[in-house]
Amino acid sequence: EPVEHTVDISGMAFSPNSLTISVGDMVTWTNLDGSSHTATADNGDFNSGTLGNGQTFSFTFTTAGTYTYKCNFHGGMTATIIVE
């Protein structure tokens, strides 16, 4: 059964910074910061678009692999999702 995992965008960082999930699981990002952020995959597989405070974005991972992603506005904000 698919599991929903959560990633908080808070303090100019993704928390958790590294998340290991199973194929078919969904990840929901929530922006808890005052400034806008994105969750954008380096390989282009997912892109939240601009998330304002309190907004969420969900994506279901259907392929195993390591997905690195970042915030398009803040290049130092990077994180990884490992799909097994």
N, C-alpha and C positions, 0 to 999 in steps of 0.2 A: 504493500500500500504506500503510495507516495506520501512524503513528509514535506511539510512547509517549514523552511528555515528562515530566520530573520537576520538581516544585517542592518545595524543602525549607522546612520551617517551623522556623526557627532564630533565636535571638537576638531573639525577639519580632518577627519579620519573615518575609515570604514571599520566597524567593529562587529564581529571579529575580522581581523585582517586576513586570516586564512581560514577557509571553511571547507570541510570534506563532506560530500553528500553522495547519494546514490543516484544512478540513472533514473529519470522520471520524477525526481524531487523538484520542488519549486523553491526559489529564493525570493523573498520580498525585502526590498530595501525601503527604509523609512528615513527621510531627511529630518533630523531633529535640530539642525543648525539654523541660525538666522539667515545665513546666506544660501544662495542656490547652488546646487551640485548636480552632477550627472553620475550615472554608473554606466560606463561605456567599455565594452569588451575590446581588447586590443585586436582581436581577430574579426571584429565586426558582427559577431553573432547576436549580440544584444546591445541596445542603447536605450536608456531610460528617457532620454530627452531631459529638459530642464526640470528639476524637482525643487519646488519651493518648500518652505518650512511646513512640515506636517504631511507632505505628499509622499505617496508610495509608488513603487514600481515592482512588478512581479515577472519572473521569467522561469519557465520550466526547462530543465536541462535533460535533453533526450540522448545525448551522445557523451560517452566517457571521454575524459581528457582533463587537461589543466587549462583553466581559463583565467588569464590575467586581465584585470580591468583597472580603469582609472576614472577620475573626474576630469571632464574636458576643460573645466575652468581652473582647476588647481592641480598642476602636473605632479606635485609631490604626493597627491592622494592616490595611492595604488593599493591593490589587494588581489587576492587569488582565491578562486574556487576550484577545488579538485573534485571531479565527478568520477566515481568508481563503479 
